[in-house]
Amino acid sequence: MSTVDYAVQSSVAVLTVAYPPVNALSLAVRAGLGEGVARAIADPAVKAIVVIGSGTIFIAGADISEFGTPNSAAEPRLQTLQAQFEASPKPIVAAIHGTALGGGLELALTCHARVAVQSAKVGLPEVKLGLLPGAGGTIRLPRLTGVVVALEAITTGRHIGAVEANKLGIVDAIVFDLKADAIGYALKLAAEGTPPPVRDRNDKITGVDPKVFADFRARAGKKWRGQIAPARIVDVIEAATTRSFDDAKAFENEQFKALMESDQRKALIHYFFAEREARKIPDVPADIKPLPIRKVVVIGSGLMGGGIAMSFANAGIPVKLLDIDAEALARGMGVIRKTYETSLSRGSITQAQLDERFGRIEPVGGYDDLGDVDMAIEAVFEDMALKQKIFALLDKATPPHAILGTNTSSLDIDQIASATTRPDKVIGAHFFSPANVMKLLEAVRGSKTSAETIATVMALGKQIGKAPVLAGNCDGFIGNRMLQYYTVNAEYMLERGATPEQIDRVAEQFGMAMGPLAMRDLAGMAQAVNVRAVRKLTLPADERMPELVERMVEAGRIGQKSSAGFYRYDGRERLPDPAALDLIRAEAQRQGIEQRSFTDEEILARLFHPLVNEGAKELEEGIAIRASDIDVAWVNGYGFPVHTGGPMFWGEQIGLDKVLATARTLGAENGQTRWGPSRLLERLVAEGKGWKDAPALIAAGL
Ligand code: T1G
């Protein structure tokens, strides 16, 4: 079977793109489409043309795996194909199901019409790859939707449902029997006349007030946090309103090429494949089929349990929600209802979606009605005895095939599993708060967790819209184990003379949504004191834990809730607070710590290099399978700026030798046992190698 099949039906040439898994516009597909259109135009029996995708989607866009290879620029290039489509004397209709994304939608925009089934989605997600639509998307889409919609759609890269796309003018008709209705639509155009190509429809982009662009930059720009592509997208859409089509296209080409060469594009493409690679587990054979998960029970209806229940309900999986008593359950269900109503008020879901999602969550008062669940997820507070009691109950109450997951953020999976007769079915399913929003799902394997259980939870993670990453069983798994180096180091720097404002500014300019001290204030410090008390019990002899959090709590400054912590707060606005600085300086004096200043560059290194060093230790110990898995965890669980590719990719780009130098400094300052250099890192730097060489070095015993 060729990549593009040709068949004539009712005088319409149907070109079917058949290039699994996503019909990407590889050279073969582009050539097949070009040949197909030429053949259809030359055939006097053919009155019109339909382009359709086989499998689950229309066309997913340019073939990302071709980037940087000769094929990506080989003729017919996408723009050559588009010119052929627009010049066709016979109407061409794009028949869209699944998704039409990036170059796929841009090709469809050069068809004379677009029809779609209701469940289809369209979009220009190039910004998520550090790019902009390079095949005319920035100059054709606004001609259909107007500039304001195009600015939002292209700088966010969001998927637009077919019904909304129809309202916006991107899709001409919603159809039900895609191929037959597309053929009918094409014949109608052939009989009644074909609309002008999109490139010639200029009414929506003439006379646009230039203020629109300045306002958009000012408003949306706050969310771009260091990303370069969104600003370029605004520039090229603005050019579409002030220049001729061809001049605007030339400008788009120029900006596209510049972004293609950017570090951010390399980082974002790395991340794109990393998220998909993370779902592949080397020691889980490909023939192990995931178990179907048709219904789950969540134990615990608090913040985490409620968010986890919503994640499943939102993905169409019915959920039983269990808690200790009717009052707790009512409270939990009330919070869930309120969360959905907030989404409704923001327009992100419809009333029908609210009703069907909320309706999928069934509060249950006990363990005697769990015979129909395929998985249980425990989400109660971090107390081992309580978790073991719950797992023993679940072991009896759920069917033997059911998987038993725990949302614990750091407790020992094997110890929890030991309370059951099915340790092969027990796995960590660590969600991040708010669980209905945050994408990271850390699946944590115990020593007896089976391949089938792992395969099931990794597939389930994708099914519920998460980014699953498999972690080994250690304190803090992948993400939280690294997090302490970031937060504690911020406090070491405060003790030595840096200020909360300086540290948080550096972190936020780097791309973190919120700096570590502001985060500490938001999360609140009272609980942190208890966690630290436990951590101090196992602290290596060569390490001292800072006590600024303890001093803050003693002074009644527990964070935003008390309107004071490392900052003082006027509502949610954080303000530098001399009283916080006095407290920090007094503690430093008590500890006898010499004060000095820090450059921004040094703060950046001390905040983020230790993440890379600890990530390398996780690779050494097999806690993380790949360096790119750690990137996926940190982008989705902690807001590490995705346009850097994630901490490990970023560390390699800036130079692992720099990371090693910081590890040596911090090992000497904070204690070699936990802060000293990773052996793997030392070997990679010594041999001038990178993360891709790590598995071989680790397998050889470093
Ligand atoms: N090119 C190459 N491979 C791709 C691909 C693409 N565009 N999209 C997906 N894959 C691979 C992916 O790596 C995985 O491989 C498999 O397909 C299934 O993917 C000129 C320049 C379409 C919504 O950004 O959003 O057009 O792991 O697990 O969950 O302006 O894939 O199986 O080996 O994600 O069903 C713009 C990216 C490109 C769309 C399907 N297009 N893809 O989701 O499957 S740039 C995109 C997606 C561009 C133009 C510019 C999703 C999907 P493997 P998957 P899925």
Residues whose N, C-alpha, C, O or C-beta is under 5 A from the ligand:
A	BS01	T1G	P21 V22 A24 A60 G61 A62 D63 I64 S65 T99 L101 G102 G103 P125 E126 L132 P133 G134 A135 R276
